[in-house]
Amino acid sequence: MGLETHAKSYALIWSMSGRLILVWAQAREPWPDGCMVAALNQLPPWMGREMARWRNPMDRQTRVLGRLLVRLALETLGVANGDLAGWRLDQFGRPYLSGCAADCSVSHSGGLVAAAVSLPGRVGVDVEVLAPLPIEALDAAFCPEEMSDIRSAENQSRRALELWTGKEATLKADGRGMSLDPSLIDARGESIRLGEEVWRIFHPELTPGWLCALVTNQLTPVVNIISTDLAVLLGG
């Protein structure tokens, strides 16, 4: 990838207003020597020590990249108290930024990492590698209407992953994650109702071979999608 950060803006058709930043990058190969140290130096010291607990180099790299993407999204939004010093995990393992008005979500799959930041409101993001799925084994994750939709699709695996990314992003935004039954969430439309909350679903096309869902409870969000790389994140 080049050093330039590329951005696209989407004004969504849904008529709370606010902004969403979705930042993504790929890290399918190990970083060059010295890059991990440079990346960790961009994070609060306690977070760097936390990252060192991941013994698998690619697992550690993916998680460090996710934190750097959140930081870039916060900087892009110009969020007050928007550094990562306030990064915390709640009782469900969901990240939040203590003392910061913005909400955040991170996802990774197959070397692609995405981070979303919302101000105001809540946000969830999910990315998945596009791959064949055993359709007959999906009943536990989808409602009967969704299964009918999947079976009638020309590309069943793609349709199943489109629906699944919408579900998982919603579960992340809600905050309770997989403690909720995903089959009770119908992700076929442009929004998902979960309890009293309505979540809008956006499926941005990031790069061939991956699917992405971005979910928010904002009513009229403007979404900025930014692709970047390690050199930009490290200030190169």
C-alpha positions in Angstrom: 0.0 0.0 0.0 1.1 3.6 -0.5 1.5 6.1 2.2 -1.5 8.2 1.3 -4.7 7.8 3.4 -7.8 7.5 1.1 -11.2 8.6 2.4 -14.7 8.3 1.1 -17.8 10.0 2.6 -21.3 8.6 2.5 -24.4 10.5 3.5 -26.8 7.7 4.6 -30.4 7.9 3.6 -31.8 7.5 7.2 -33.6 10.7 8.2 -29.9 11.5 16.7 -27.4 13.1 13.8 -23.7 12.5 14.1 -20.6 11.2 12.5 -19.1 7.8 12.1 -15.5 7.1 11.2 -14.6 3.6 9.8 -10.8 3.1 9.4 -9.4 -0.1 8.0 -6.0 -1.5 7.0 -4.5 -4.9 6.1 -1.7 -6.7 7.9 -1.5 -10.1 6.3 2.2 -10.3 6.5 4.5 -9.8 9.5 5.6 -6.2 10.0 9.2 -5.3 9.1 11.8 -5.3 11.9 11.3 -2.4 14.3 7.7 -1.6 13.3 6.2 -3.4 16.3 8.4 -1.4 18.7 7.4 1.8 16.8 3.8 0.9 17.0 3.8 0.1 20.7 5.5 3.4 21.3 2.3 5.0 19.9 0.2 3.4 22.6 0.0 4.1 26.3 2.7 2.2 28.2 0.2 -0.1 30.0 -1.4 -1.0 26.7 1.9 -1.9 25.2 2.5 -4.3 28.2 -0.9 -5.8 27.7 -0.2 -6.4 24.0 3.1 -8.2 24.9 1.0 -11.0 26.5 -0.1 -12.1 23.0 2.6 -14.7 22.2 1.6 -15.3 18.6 3.2 -12.4 16.6 0.3 -12.1 14.2 -2.3 -12.0 17.0 -0.3 -9.3 18.7 0.1 -7.4 15.4 -3.6 -7.5 14.7 -4.6 -6.2 18.1 -2.0 -3.4 18.0 -3.2 -2.4 14.6 -6.8 -2.2 15.9 -5.7 0.2 18.6 -3.8 2.4 16.2 -6.9 2.5 13.9 -9.1 3.6 16.8 -6.6 6.3 17.6 -6.6 7.5 14.0 -10.4 7.6 14.0 -10.6 9.6 17.2 -8.0 12.1 15.8 -10.0 12.4 12.5 -13.2 13.2 14.5 -11.3 15.7 16.7 -12.7 14.1 19.8 -11.8 15.7 23.1 -10.0 13.4 25.5 -9.7 11.1 22.5 -6.4 9.3 23.2 -6.3 5.7 24.2 -5.5 6.3 27.9 -9.1 5.8 28.7 -9.4 2.4 26.9 -11.3 0.0 29.0 -13.3 -3.3 28.7 -16.8 -3.7 30.2 -18.3 -6.8 31.8 -19.0 -8.3 28.4 -15.5 -7.6 27.0 -16.7 -4.6 24.9 -14.2 -1.7 24.6 -15.1 1.8 25.6 -13.2 5.0 26.2 -13.5 6.2 29.8 -14.0 10.0 30.0 -14.6 10.3 26.2 -17.9 11.0 24.5 -17.1 8.8 21.5 -18.0 5.1 21.2 -15.7 2.5 19.4 -15.7 -1.0 18.0 -13.0 -3.1 16.4 -13.1 -6.2 14.2 -10.5 -8.3 12.4 -10.6 -11.3 10.0 -7.9 -12.8 7.8 -5.5 -10.0 8.1 -7.9 -7.1 7.6 -8.6 -4.9 10.6 -11.3 -2.3 10.9 -12.1 0.2 13.7 -15.2 2.3 14.0 -15.8 5.4 16.1 -19.1 7.1 16.6 -20.0 10.5 18.0 -22.6 10.6 19.4 -24.4 7.2 19.8 -23.1 3.7 19.7 -21.4 1.7 17.0 -20.5 -1.9 16.1 -18.4 -3.2 13.2 -17.7 -6.7 11.9 -15.5 -7.9 9.1 -15.4 -11.4 7.7 -13.4 -13.2 5.0 -15.6 -14.2 2.2 -15.4 -18.0 2.1 -17.7 -21.0 1.5 -19.9 -21.9 4.4 -21.7 -25.2 5.3 -25.2 -23.8 4.8 -26.9 -26.8 6.5 -25.1 -26.0 9.7 -26.3 -22.4 10.0 -29.8 -23.0 11.5 -28.6 -22.1 15.1 -27.5 -18.6 14.0 -30.3 -17.6 11.7 -34.1 -17.3 12.0 -36.3 -19.4 9.5 -36.9 -16.3 7.3 -33.2 -15.6 7.0 -32.5 -19.3 6.2 -35.1 -19.1 3.4 -33.4 -15.9 2.2 -30.0 -17.6 2.2 -31.2 -20.7 0.4 -32.8 -18.7 -2.4 -29.7 -16.5 -2.9 -27.5 -17.1 -6.0 -24.4 -17.0 -3.7 -25.6 -18.6 -0.5 -22.3 -18.2 1.4 -22.1 -14.5 0.6 -25.6 -13.9 1.6 -25.1 -15.8 4.9 -22.1 -13.7 5.6 -23.9 -10.5 4.8 -26.5 -11.3 7.3 -24.0 -12.6 9.9 -21.9 -9.4 9.8 -25.0 -7.4 10.4 -25.9 -9.5 13.4 -22.5 -9.5 14.9 -22.0 -5.8 14.4 -25.4 -5.2 16.1 -24.5 -7.5 19.0 -21.3 -5.5 19.4 -23.1 -2.1 19.3 -25.7 -3.3 21.8 -22.8 -4.4 24.1 -24.1 -7.8 25.2 -22.4 -9.7 22.4 -22.9 -13.4 22.1 -24.7 -13.6 25.5 -27.7 -12.9 23.2 -29.1 -15.5 20.8 -28.2 -14.3 17.3 -31.0 -16.3 15.7 -33.5 -13.9 17.4 -32.1 -11.0 15.3 -33.4 -10.6 11.8 -30.7 -8.8 9.7 -32.5 -8.9 6.3 -33.5 -5.2 6.2 -31.8 -1.8 6.5 -32.3 -1.8 10.3 -32.5 -4.2 13.2 -34.8 -3.8 16.2 -33.3 -5.2 19.4 -35.5 -4.5 22.4 -36.4 -0.8 22.3 -33.4 0.1 20.2 -33.3 0.4 16.4 -29.9 -0.2 14.7 -29.2 1.0 11.2 -27.1 -1.3 9.1 -24.5 -0.2 6.5 -22.5 -2.6 4.4 -19.5 -0.7 3.0 -17.3 -2.4 0.4 -13.8 -2.2 1.7 -11.7 -4.5 -0.5 -12.4 -7.7 -2.5 -12.6 -10.9 -0.5 -14.0 -9.4 2.7 -17.5 -8.3 3.8 -18.2 -5.6 6.4 -21.1 -4.4 8.4 -21.3 -1.1 10.3 -24.2 -0.6 12.7 -25.3 2.5 14.7 -28.2 3.9 16.6 -27.7 7.3 15.0 -30.6 8.3 12.9 -28.8 10.4 10.3 -25.1 9.5 10.4 -22.5 10.7 7.9 -19.9 7.9 7.5 -16.3 8.6 6.6 -14.5 5.5 5.4 -10.7 5.6 5.5 -8.2 3.1 4.2 -4.8 3.4 5.6 -1.6 1.5 6.2 1.1 1.1 8.8 3.4 3.8 7.5 0.6 6.4 7.9 -0.3 5.1 11.3 3.4 5.4 12.4 3.7 8.9 10.9 5.8 7.9 8.0 
